[in-house]
């Protein structure tokens, strides 16, 4: 009888999945039994439609766990910007950023495909500056294709993919913003010549002081500053000020210490605003959904479930990154950030398919 009353006043259209206080108030108007409120609270906590449809209430989750690289050519962030208005036949820009030095490569592309990205990496970057230990990209099909992953594997390069739908610290995306700002400044009125200025934009970014490292990307990555016509005109290529710059190995040590110092400050600020939420292997969670509106299918983002069906945590990749397995479909595997997860309350035995 209790279950019937609860179903009537909570899960039916007469209840509409209201919260504990409202559901209890409606029941008490007609019925009463010992520990009524406790009974209703437990039921609502375990209500799957409620958990999937209501936003999480625990605030921002997950402390900053990443850490700086210690030398050039350890990690390369990559991305593709575009499509942009056609300029000399180019519509896209391939962007690569060395994580340690912040040295950037800007390469125009006519098409954004795995093949054009592979050629850009091989011909413009790897052949001139060597390989990187790892390449970090988003989950665009350009970077997840078998051709691209095979290319990296054949070079012995680890491919690190960023988590879907999470604002990861992709240095390439940051440089896209810097590049677009420069393009807008010079080509807002004539947007058909931007490709001609990419080499100048690249040089400007690589010769600008980076506050977190304390040096320019060129100084760290190339071991020297980039010379401009003004430097040559005033014969500043041999300025004595360079004597204060340590040799590469010592310079990298100084840069690393600067990066660690800047990272710790950012970590303190970030962690003060985020809850240190952690899960364990075997925990059941709900994964935040990102359903797009589709007028033809009569689907609206605003009216879709905010969270998925239950997933089980199968592996802890980092303090904030987890591998998941769909409880109902074990072949459905996901990689998620802690901020995208919400604890699922029912006991495991209540939902296991086996």
MARKOL-887431 format. One record per atom (N, C-alpha, C): x, y, z. Coordinates in steps of 0.1 Angstrom, whole numbers, plus 2048, in hexadecimal, padded with zeros to 3 digits. Last residue first. Layout:
N
XYZ...
***
This chain:
354
8E37A97678E679B7688E37967768DD7C37698D67BC75F8D87AD7608D77D47888E07CC77F8D87C47758C77E27998C77E678B8CF7DD7828C87D97B38BB7DD7AE8BB7E079F8E27D47B98DA7C97B78CD7CC7B18EC7EE7C08F07E77B48E77DC7B08D38047CD8DD7FA7CF8E07F37C28D08277C28CB8197C48D680F7C68E083F7BB8DD83B7C88D882C7CB8FB84B7AA8EE8457A88EB83D7B590B86B7A990A85E7AF8FC8587AD91487978A90C87A79690986C79C92C88977492687D77B91E88178793B89D76A93089876292888C7689508A177B9458AB77B9398A777296188D77595988C78194E89678196088475296588C75D95C88B76996186474295A86F74796287775295D84D72896785473096186173594A82E72394C83D72395884172B93B81371294581871A9478277199267FB70D92580A70C92F80F7169267E171392E7E570892F7F47069137DD7279217DE72B92A7E271F8F67EB72C8FD7E772090C7E87228EE7F17468E57E973D8EC7E47319057FF74F9007F37578F77EB74E92080B73D91180B73E90C7FE74593D81474C93680974592780A74795882C74C94B82775094681C74797583A75A96F83274F96282C75497B85C76597784E76797284875B98D87677598987076898686176A99888178B98C8877869878817799AF8737929A687779C99987D7989AE85B7769B586677D9AB86A7889A18447709AC8487679B585376E99482977E9978377829A383B77A97A81477198881877298A82677595F81077296880577097680877294181A77E94F81E77D95881277C92381576C92C81077793A81577490582876691282376291A81E76E8E282C7618EE82976A8FA8247628D88447478D68387508E38357578E186774A8DF85A7448DA85074D8D28887508DC87D7538D887074C8BE8987478CB89E7498D689474C8A789072D8AD88C73A8BB89373B8998AC71C89F89F71C8A589D72A8908C67198868BC71E88C8AE71F8A58D470E89F8D971B8968CF7218A88C86F58B38C76FF8AD8CA70D88E8B76E68938C46EA89D8C16F58818A76C988A8A66D588F8B36D98758A16B186D8A66BC8748A46C988389B69B8808906A48788946B08868B469087F8A968887B89E6918948C26A38868C66A087F8BB6998A88BA6BC8A58B66AF8978B86AB8C18C36D38B48C56CE8B38C16C08D88AB6E18D58B76D88C78B76D48E28A27008D989F6F58D68AC6EE8F68997148F88A570B8EF8A26FE8F688E7368F388C7288F489A72190A88175090388D74A90288B73B90586275E90D86A75590587574F90385477E8FC85977290586376B91383778D91184578B90884877F91F8217A591582379A9138327999408137AB93581D7AE92C81E7A29558057A19497FD7A593D8077A996E8197AD96A80F7A495F8077A99618387BB96982C7BC9658227B196485C7B995D8507B89678447B996487D7C896B8717C29628657C39668A07C995D8947C89658897C296E8BA7D59768AF7D296E8A27D395E8D67C695E8CC7D09668C07CC96C8F67BE9678E97BA9688DF7C597890D7C696B90E7C09659017BC9919067CD98990D7D797B90E7D399D8FC7B69988F27C098F8F97CB9A49147A999A90A7A39949017AE9B791F7BA9AC9267B69A091D7B19CA90A7BB9C490F7C79B79167C49D19087A09CB8FC7A69C49017B39DE92079B9D191D7949CA91279B9F491B7AB9EB9267AE9DD9247A79FF90579F9FA9047AD9F190F7B0A069107869FB9057879F6904795A1A92178CA0E927786A0291C788A2D90E795A2891979EA1B91F799A308FF77EA2B8F978BA26903794A3B91276DA2E90C76AA28905776A5391877AA49922779A3C91D776A5F8FF778A5D904786A5290F785A628FE75CA598F4763A568F9771A73913758A66913752A5D90A75AA8A908764A84915769A76916764A8E8F2754A8C8F0763A868FD769A938FD73CA878F573EA848F374CAAB909741AA091273EA9390A740ABC8F4744ABA8FC750AAD90574EABB8EA729AB78E2734AB48EA741AC3903719AB68FC719AB28F4725AD491B72FAD4912724AC790A725AC493B73AACC92E73CACB925730AC895C732AC0951730AC8944731ADA971734AD396D741ACA96173FAE297571BAEB96F724AE596A731AD098570EACE97670DAD796F716AD999E712ACE99A71BACC98B71AAEA9A56FEAF099F70AAE599A713ADF99D6DDADE9A66E9AE499E6F5AE09956C3AEB9916CCAEB9996D9ACB9A16B5ACC9926B5AD798D6BFAC89BB6B1AC69B66BFAC79A76C0ACB9CE69CAD69C46A0AD59BF6AEAB89DD693ABF9E269FACA9D96A4AAF9CC67FAB39DA67CABB9E0687AA99B568CAB49B5683AB99C3680A939BD69BA9E9B86A2AAB9B8699A829C5686A879CF68FA939CA697A7B9AC67AA839B6672A899C167CA81994694A7899C68CA819A6684A899746A1A8E98169DA83987693A7F9626BDA7D9646AFA819736ABA979566D5A8C95E6D1A8B95F6C2AA09336DCAA39416D8A969496D5A9791A6E0AA391E6E7AA892C6E3A7F9116D7A8A9126CDA979156D3A6F9106EEA6F9056E5A7B9056DBA769276FDA7591A704A7790F6F9A7593C6EBA8193A6F3A8192C6F9A5B9396E0A669376D8A739346E0A4A93F6F6A4A9316F1A5692F6E8A5B95470EA53952702A549446FDA57950732A5F951726A5595171AA47949747A51954749A5995773DA31938748A3F933746A4A93D749A1B94874CA1D93C754A2B936753A1D95D739A1F960748A21954750A3095E71DA25956723A27958732A37977704A3A971712A2D96A717A3796E6E2A319766EDA3496F6FAA3F9606CDA499696D2A439726DDA2A9506C5A369496CAA419536D0A189636BCA1495B6C7A219556CEA2696D6A5A229766B0A1F96E6BDA28956695A3495C69BA319656A6A0C953690A14948696A2194E69DA0896A682A0096868EA0895D696A1896666BA1B971674A1496F682A0C94F660A1A94E664A1D95A66E9F195A65A9F3950664A0294F6699EC96C6469F29716529F596765D9E095E6329ED96462F9F496963B9C795763C9D294C63B9DF9526389B796D6399BC96A6469C89606469A99786249B89786239BF97363098E97C62699397361C9A297261B98198F63598498263B9899786319839AF63B9879A663098B99963597C9B76559769BE6499799B663C98B9A766697D9A96689769AE65C9A79A366699F99F65A9909A065C9B49AB67D9BA9AF6709B19AC6649A49A26929AA9AF6939AF9B468599E98868B99499268B99A9A068B9B797C68E9B197C6819A79876809BB97F6AA9C49866A19BE9876939A696F6B39A697D6B79AF9856AD9AD9566A99A195D6A39A196C6A79C49516B99C59536AA9BA95A6A49B994F6D29C395A6CF9C495C6C09A89396CE9A29466D29AC9526CF9BB9266C99B19296BE9AB9376C19C89246E19CF92B6D69C692E6CA9B59166EE9B89236F39BF92B6E89B68FE6E09AA9066E09AC9146E59CF8F56E79CD8F86D99C09016D89CD8EF7029D58FB6FF9D38FF6F09B38E47139B98E27069C08EF7029A78DB72E9B18E572B9B98E271F9848D47269918D072A99B8DB7279658D672C96F8E172897D8DE72D9558BA71F95B8C072B9668CA72794C8AB70A9438B47109488BA71D96389070E9588977079508A071098589471897789071B96D89771499F8906FF99889770A98A89270C9B68766FA9AA87C6F69A38847029D78716F19CE8746FD9C287B6F89EB85A6E39E08636E09D78656ECA0E8566E2A028546E99F785E6E6A2184C6C6A1C8576CEA0F8536D5A2D83B6B5A308396C3A2B8446CCA2683D69BA3184669FA358446AEA1082D69AA1C829692A288316959FE83C6A9A0382F6AEA1082B6A79F88516979FF8536A4A068476A99EC8416829F884A6809FF84D68C9D683668F9E182D68A9EE8356889C784D6949CD84669F9D883C69B9C18546799C985D6829CF85568D9B383D6709BF8426689C884B67199D83C6819A88316819B483567A99585B6919948516859A084768799686E6A39938616A899285669D99B8866979A58816A09A28736A598588A68899288C68199C88568A97088969997287D69198087E68A9798976B99748996AC97888C6A39808976D497B88B6CE97588C6C19A08A96D79928A66DB98D89A6D49C289F6E09B88A46D79AA8A26DD9E489C6E49D789E6EB9CD8A56E29FF8866E19F78906DA9E98906E1A1F87F6F0A1087D6EFA0A8896E7A398846E9A368776F0A278756EFA4088F6C8A3C8926D5A388846DCA5C8916B1A4F88C6B5A4D8906C4A6B8AD69EA6B8A06A5A5D89C6AAA6A8C468FA6C8C569DA6C8B86A5A668BD674A6E8C8677A728C9686A558A7673A618A766BA6B8B266EA408B0684A488A5688A568A5680A368C8675A3A8C8683A448BD686A318C6659A338D365FA398D366DA2D8AA653A358B364BA398C0651A1D89F669A29899664A328A365DA088B166DA108AD678A1E8A86739FD8B3653A028BF65AA0C8BB6669F689964EA0089F646A068AC64D9E28966629EE88D6629F989465A9CF8A96589D58AB6659E28A26669C889E6409CE8AB6409D58AE64D9BC8856499C88856409CF8926419A788C6599B288565F9BE88665799D8AE64E99C89F64E9A88996569938CA6439958C56509938B66519A28D96279988D062C99C8CC63A9B68EC6269AB8EE61D99F8E56219C68FC6429C18F063B9B68F36319E390B6509D690C6499D38FF6429F09096709F29036629E490465BA0391368A9F79166839F8913674A119096A8A1290869AA0490B694A209176C6A149146BEA189126AFA2D9106E6A309136D8A2590E6CFA2B90B700A209126FAA239166ECA3D8FA70CA42907708A37911704A2C8E4714A368EA71DA398F8719A1B8DD6FEA158E070CA1F8E7715A198EB6DFA228E36E8A1E8E76F69FE8E96CAA058F16D4A0D8E86DD9EF8EE6AA9F68E56B39FE8ED6BD9D48F06949DC8F769E9E28EC6A79CA8F66739CE8EC67D9D78F36879AF9076679BC90966C9BF8FE67699C90964899E9056569AC90865A99A91162E98E9136369919106459AC91E6119AC91861F99F91B6269AC92C5FA9A891E5F99A89176069B29466029BC93F5FA9B99305F999A9416199A594A6169B094260F97893F62198393A61998D94561697094264496E94763697A94362D97492365697693165597393564696690766796B90D65B96B91D65C98190A68097A90D67396D90667299E8FA68D99590668D98E9086809A88DE69D9A58E469099B8EF6929C38D46B39B58D76B19B48DD6A39D98C76CD9D68CA6BF9C78CC6BE9F68C76E29E78C96E19E48CD6D2A0F8B26EAA0B8BB6E09FB8BB6DFA288AB702A198AB6FFA168B66F5A448AC700A3D8A2708A2F8A0704A518C06F3A4F8B46EBA4A8A86F4A638D070FA5C8D0702A5B8C26FCA5B8C5731A648C9726A5D8C9719A488BE744A558C3749A5F8C773EA258C8747A308C0742A3D8C6745A118CD765A188D175AA228C77549F38BA76BA008BF770A088C37649D08B67779DB8B676D9E88BC7729BC8BA78A9C68AF78C9D18AF7829A78CD79C9B08CE7919BB8C379398A8BB7A99968C47AB99E8C379E9688B97A69748B57A097F8BF7A294A8CC7A09518C17A595E8BE79E9338E57AA93E8E17A19468D67A89158D87BB91E8E27B69298DD7AD9038C57C190F8C57C99198D07C58EC8BF7B48EB8CA7BD8F88CC7C58E48B87918EB8B579D8EC8C17A78C28BB7858D08BE7858D78BB7928AC8A077D8AF8AB7858BE8AE7858A988976E8A38957698A78A17708B487377A8B887676D8B48847688A88737938B78747928BB87878488D86E78C89187B7938A087D79188F85577F88B86177788F86E77E8978457978A084778B89B85378289684A7B888E84B7AC89684E7A08A38497D08A583E7C789D83F7BA89985F7DD8A785F7DB8AB8547D087F8577E08828627D68918627D38818437F487B8407E787F84A7DC88B85280989384780488E8437F687686380E88386880A88B85E80486185281586085A80986E85F80486B84882D86783F82386784681586D85F83D87985783A87784E82E85286683F85C86F83886986883484785084D84385484084D85C83884B84586685784785E85384A84F82A83886883783B86E84283C86481184885381783C85982584085F7F585784380085884D80484A8517E386A82A7E885E8307F386183A7DB8838217D28788217D686C8287F08958257E289A8247D889082580788682280288982F7F488F82F80B88880680787B80C80187D81A8128A380380789E7FC8028918028298A481381E8AC8168118A780F83A89280583688F81282A89781683E8A27ED8388957EC8338907FA84B8B87F783E8BA7F18378AC7F08638AD8038598B580B84C8B680486F8A07EC86B8997F88608A08008638AC7CC86D8A97D68678A37E285089C7B18538A77BA85D8A27C484688C79B85488B7A08598977A882B88F79783489678E8428967948128897A381E88C7AB8288937A48008847907FB88B79B80788F7A580E87377F80C88177A80688A78682285F79581786278C8168707888368607A883A85D79B82F85F79182986B7C08368707BC83886D7AD8108627C88138707CB8218747C68108477BE8058507BA80A85F7BC82683C7CA82683D7BC81C8477B781E83D7E582A8457E18298477D280882C7E480683A7E88128427E38168147DE80B8197D58098287D88268117F482C8137E68228197DD81480C80881C81880982281B7FB8087F480080080080080980D800
***
